[in-house]
Amino acid sequence: MQFNPANGHVVRFDGRAMLFHVPTSALFELDELGAAVIECAQRDPQAGSSALESRFGRDAVSACVDEFTRLEVLQETDGLRPINPQALKVENYPLSTIVLNVNTGCNLSCRYCYKEDLAVPARGERMSFEIASRSVDLLLRQAAARSRVGIVFFGGEPLTNVALIRQVVDYALPRARAEEKSVDFSLTTNATLLTPELIEYFDAHRFGISVSIDGPRAVHDRNRRTVGGRGTYDVVARKVRLLLERYRSRPVGARVTLTAGTTEVEAIHAHLRGELGFHEVGYAPVTASAGAAHALSEVELTEVYAAFERLGEQYLAAALTGHNTGFSNLHQLMTDLHEGRRKSLPCGAGVGLLAVDRKGGLNLCHRFTGSELPTFGDVDTGIDGVQLGQFLGRAADRSGTHCATCRIRNLCAGGCYHESWLRYGDPHHRTYHYCDLLRRWVDFGIRIYSEIVARNPRFLNAHIEPRRAVA
């Protein structure tokens, strides 16, 4: 029998060994016998079991081998095969979330912005209430079996079209109530247009709010500037403090974009979490546009992940005392491992989520509005199930790709469609440019999660399970 690394992966640390069962995303701590059986199968599949039997006993070794065989972690040497789900055929689209691109205009001119339909405020194209209301109707039809739906306001800068946001809220709440559903509202903003009155309004309607901010002044002002080229940190920080002082309904998160020359993750976290007071901070390393001036180099990307691990050690130390440091990237990985997440697709785009552009076109997600990727229907005719089903079926097909045997294939599922679109011109191309770093990151996460489970499992009850209940 041979150990199949496509179905099992062992992470060793501090004298412990954790088996990650790839097909189910389950974790098992190996005892001395289990670790020895796998080591033997990895080292010399042709070796007999006599040495193990003399050490542990024939019955114990046989039972252990049987268990690993049932998991298909051990397989016949000439029959190694990865366990992958059957070909995915998507025929139903039970939306839970609709993203409304309320204005292509933005009052900032961030150097790394990916929005292909972005415009300065004076040239911004605003979504009409007619399109927005029909989007809500589509969401409620497609979410017939759901008790809860979400509406996300996006841009450009969504606060440049506050009037539409208010109209949509007033329309969606009674419509959802009539369908016996609750509705969550959320938005991502650069914060510059926040006012006390708006904060009060968002608080009253329990908006989920995420703020785009890149760190302390020197870091933030490298890229996040006005149309005239001035840095925006001072106004953003002032508005953030106002928001965090007054907003009580839900935790507020920060979204950081890491670009060329920006690898000081720990200092950014200390400022945004420790000084400004965000509940959590998530980091998006820019890798999609190979050769672009703002993209992280390979060396810089490696530095970023090394900083992630150092920040992760702080997360672990705090978790063992029952506290959450708000490191969103690692917290999400803890959630995935805790739930045993198994993904056939990279994300919910196209299945649970679609984004509506100002003309009513249904885009795969908010990143694709204004791009050359074809839309999948519109708010009047509904979802083009044939085209969308073909797109998703191809995305889920791992044959002929490295994903077929990758040990993190059910956590990653090939990577972000939009990153692949920008880097390779093909949304189905796998994001091979950082696979090794992602595998290392998951190994790190397995260690952190295992330590928390062993030393303070109450952290998971207090900080992971409530988070999923709200999300």
TORNURO-173289 format. One record per residue (C-alpha): residue in one letter; x, y, z. Coordinates in pm, whole numbers, plus 32768, in hexadecimal, padded with zeros to 4 digits. Example, Ala and Ser with C-alpha at 12.3 -4.5 7.8 and 13.67 -1.06 7.14 Angstrom:
residues 2
A84CE7E3E830C S85577F9682CA 
This chain:
residues 471
M800080008000 Q8079815E7FAC F802382AB804A N7F6B83877F50 P7FC484F87F84 A7E9E855A7EA8 N7DAF84DA7FB5 G7E72851580F4 H7F7586068177 V803485F782BF V809587368377 R819686FE848A F81ED87F3859E D826887E58706 G82688669870B R810186558689 A808285DD853A M7F37864984A1 L7EA185928379 F7DDC86768291 H7CE485A081D2 V7CCD865C8089 P7B7D85D88007 T7AC086398143 S7B9F874F81D3 A7B98868C831A L7CBD8694840C F7D37856A84D7 E7E4B856B85D7 L7F27843E8599 D7F95836786B9 E80E782BC86B5 L8062819285F4 G7FAD826384ED A80DC833E84B4 A81BC820C8495 V80D681618398 I80CA829582BC E824282CB82D7 C827D8165826B A818C81898145 Q823382CD80DB R8396824C80FE D837C80EE806D P822880777FEE Q82BA7F207F9B A83357EDF80FB G827A7DE181C8 S81CD7E30830E S82977D4483E6 A83617E59848C L82247F1784E0 E81767DDB855B S82927D878645 R82807EE686D1 F81067F1B86E7 G80687DC486B8 R7FD17D27857F D7E657D7485D2 A7EA87EE3861B V7F707F1484DB S7E697E60840C A7D4F7F34849E C7E148075845F V7E5E801582F6 D7CEF7FBE82C1 E7C8481128342 F7D7881CD8263 T7D0A80F6813E R7B9D8151817A L7C0682BD8173 E7CC582708031 V7DF7830D80C6 L7E9E81BC8091 Q7E64811D7F3E E7EF780077E6E T803E807D7DD7 D7FC780457C73 G7E7280E37CB1 L7EB6823A7D43 R7D9C832A7CF4 P7D20846F7D89 I7BBF84847E11 N7B0D859A7D5B P799A85E97D45 Q78D8857F7C14 A78B2867B7AFC L77E887A07B7E K76AF87FB7ABF V7613893D7B3D E74A889667AD6 N741A8A317BF5 Y748D8B867C6E P74108BBB7DD1 L74988D1A7DFC S74D58D957F5A T757D8EDD7EFC I75608FE47DED V766890F17DBE L75EE923E7D35 N76F2930F7C80 V764394547CDA N773B953F7C34 T786D95127B59 G78EB96607BDA C79E2967F7CF8 N7A6B97B07DA7 L7BC0970D7DCC S7CBD969B7CCA C7D7195777D6D R7E9895087C9E Y7E4993957CB3 C7CD1939E7C77 Y7C5C926F7BAF K7B0792FE7B4D E7AF5930279D1 D79C693E879CD L7A4F94E37AC7 A7A1596537A83 V7A53979E7B2E P792298227BEC A78AF990C7AD6 R78A997ED79DD G782196E27AC2 E770096147A3C R75FD95DD7B4B M751494B87B68 S73A595137B51 F72A494AF7C54 E71ED93E87B47 I731C93097B13 A735F92F27C89 S71F992937CE1 R71ED91887BD3 S733691047C5F V729290DE7DB3 D716A902C7D13 L72578F3C7C61 L730E8EF47DA7 L71CC8EA47E5F R71548DBE7D46 Q72998D007D34 A72B38CEA7EB0 A715A8C527ED8 A71D98B417FC0 R72B08C288093 S72418CDE81CA R73548DE281B4 V73E38EAB8093 G74EC8FB6806C I750890F37F9E V766391897F6E F769992ED7EF5 F77D3931A7E2B G7879940F7D3B G794F94D67CE8 E7903956D7E35 P77A195087E9D L777396397F7C T777097117E43 N761096887E0B V757C96897F68 A742596E67EE4 L740D95987E2E I748894D97F5E R736D956D802D Q726E951F7F1D V72E093B67F09 V72CC93888082 D716D94188087 Y710693337F69 A71B591F37FD8 L714691E58143 P6FCB91C88107 R700390EC7FD4 A70D78FFB80A0 R6FE2900581C1 A6EC88FA480D7 E6F998E77806E E6FDE8E2481DD K714E8E6C81B6 S72468F488269 V7339901E81A4 D749A908C81FA F753591C48162 S76A89201813E L779D92DF8089 T790D931B8052 T797394888063 N7AA89563805D A7A06961D8185 T7A4A977B80FF L78D897D080D8 L7860974D8227 T779A984082FF P76FF981C8459 E75A6980983B4 L761296F182C9 I76B4963083E5 E7573964B84AB Y74AC95D1837E F759294A78342 D758D945384B3 A7411945884BB H740693638397 R752392888414 F75FE92AF82E2 G773691DD82C9 I784992DA8285 S79A4929D81FF V7A9A93BC81CF S7BAC93BE80C9 I7CE194448179 D7E4A93D8814A G7EEE942F8296 P7FA395558335 R7FC1969B8272 A8108964881C0 V808194F98148 H7F1E956580F8 D7F82969A8033 R806495D77F47 N7F3B956D7E78 R7DF295EB7F08 R7DE3974C7E86 T7CE898487E0B V7CA998847C9B G7D9499AC7CC1 G7EAA98D07D50 R7E99992D7EC0 G7EB5982C7FD6 T7D7097D28087 Y7DE4973E81D0 D7D8E986782AB V7C24987E823B V7BF49705823B A7C8696DC8397 R7BAC97F5841B K7A7297598386 V7AD495FF8404 R7AF6967F8566 L79A097208546 L790E95DB84C3 L79A694FE85CE E793A95EC86E2 R77CE95ED8674 Y778C94A285C5 R770D938D86A9 S7639929D85DA R774791C08547 P78C291A4854A V7974927D844A G7A8F91E8837D A7BB0927C82BA R7C1D92028166 V7D8D92358111 T7E2092187FB4 L7F8E91B07FB8 T804C922E7E89 A81B4924D7E14 G828692D97F2D T818092918036 T81DF91648108 E81D791F7826A V80A5912C82CD E80E4912E8443 A810792A98454 I7FCB92D38386 H7F0E91E9846D A7F8C929585A4 H7F1093E2851E L7DBE93788495 R7D60928985AB G7E24931486D1 E7E15948B8690 L7CE094CC85BC G7C1A93AC8656 F7B9092DE8533 H7AF39196859F E7BAE90D28498 V7CA19115837D G7CB790518238 Y7DD890608144 A7DCA90397FC8 P7F2390097F2C V7F2690857DC3 T7FB18F727CE5 A7EBD8F6C7BC4 S7F6590527ACA A80BA8FBD7A81 G81B690CF7A3C A80CF91EA7AA4 A817C92FE7B66 H809892CC7C93 A80AF914F7CA3 L817890A77DB5 S82B28FFC7D39 E82EF8E8E7D8F V83E38EFB7E9C E82EA8FF27F2D L81D08EF57F27 T82AC8E027FEA E82F48F1780E3 V81808F5A8108 Y81358DEF815A A82578DE38251 A81BA8F1582F8 F80688E6482F3 E81068D4683B5 R819B8E3184B6 L804B8EDA84DA G7FB68D7E84F6 E80948D30861F Q80028E6386C9 Y7EA68DE48670 L7EF68C958713 A7F848D338850 A7E498E088873 A7D5F8CE58823 L7DF68C18893B T7D898D298A2C G7C318D40898B H7C6B8E7888B9 N7C538EBA8744 T7D568F9C86A0 G7C758FDF8575 F7D638F498472 S7C538EFF8374 N7D1F8E288282 L7D7F8D2E838D H7C2D8D428438 Q7B878CDB82F1 L7C738BB382D1 M7C208B4F8437 T7AB18B5C83D5 D7AEA8A8382A1 L7BA7897D8368 H7AAC89838486 E798B894B8395 G7A45884F82BF R7A10892E818F R7A0E8874803F K79F0894D7F0A S79AC88DF7DA8 L79BB8A4A7D36 P7AA58B627DA6 C798C8C377E33 G78168C707E27 A78268D4C7CF1 G77238CD77BF7 V76728BF07CEB G76268CAF7E29 L768B8E067DAC L766D8ED87C73 A76C290457C36 V75E091357B77 D767692477AA2 R75C793927A62 K751A9308792A G749191DA79E3 G758A90DB7961 L75D68FB37A45 N774C8F997A7D L78098E7E7B1F C786C8F637C40 H78A890D27C8C R7A0990C07C00 F798C90717AA3 T789691907A70 G791092567948 S79FC914378D3 E79F590897788 L79848F48782E P78228F0777AC T77048F35789E F761B8E1878FC G74C68EAB78BB D74288FE57946 V732B90537A49 D720F904E794C T72438EFD78A1 G72E08E5579D0 I74158D7B79F0 D749C8CD978B3 G74B28B817951 V75488AD87820 Q76728BC27804 L76A78BE0797A G768A8A6879AA Q77918A2B78A0 F78778B2C793E L78588A937A99 G787789307A16 R79BF89887971 A7A388A347AAD A79F188FC7B7B D7A9B88107A86 R7BF387C17B13 S7C5B86C97A08 G7DA08725795F T7DFE88207A6F H7EE788137B99 C7DB188457C6F A7D4C86DB7C32 T7E5686627D25 C7EA387997DF5 R7E7B87667F6A I7DC088B17F9C R7CDB88887E6E N7B9F88877F42 L7C0089C27FFF C7C828A877ED4 A7BC589EC7DAD G7CA38A977CAE G7CAE8C007D21 C7BFA8D457CD2 Y7B578D5E7B7A H7BAE8ECE7B5F E7D1A8E9F7BBB S7D348D9C7AA7 W7C7C8E8379B7 L7D728F9D79F4 R7EAE8ECB79F8 Y7E638DC878EC G7D3A8E54782D D7C718D20788E P7B938D1079C5 H7BB98B9579CA H7D358B9479CF R7DB38B197B1F T7E718C127BF5 Y7FB38B497BE7 H808A8C797C33 Y805B8C577DAA C7FF88AEB7DE1 D812D8A987EAE L80F08BBD7F96 L7F848B5A7FC5 R7FE489F38019 R80DE8A748118 W7FD28B5F81A3 V7EDB8A4281D2 D7FE6896F827F F80248A938368 G7EAE8AB383A6 I7E91894283F8 R7F99896C8505 I7EF28AA08597 Y7D9A89FE8592 S7E1F88BD8632 E7EC389848749 I7D808A3F8790 V7CB288FE8791 A7DA5885B8882 R7DE08980896B N7CAC8A618962 P7B8A89D68895 R7A9F8AD18937 F7B378BD98853 L7A928B2C872C N79408B2B87D9 A795F8C9A8831 H79FB8D2B86F5 I79C38C3F85CD E78648BB685F7 P77B68D058641 R786A8D9D8516 R77DB8C97842F A76838CC084C0 V76888E338468 A77318E188313 
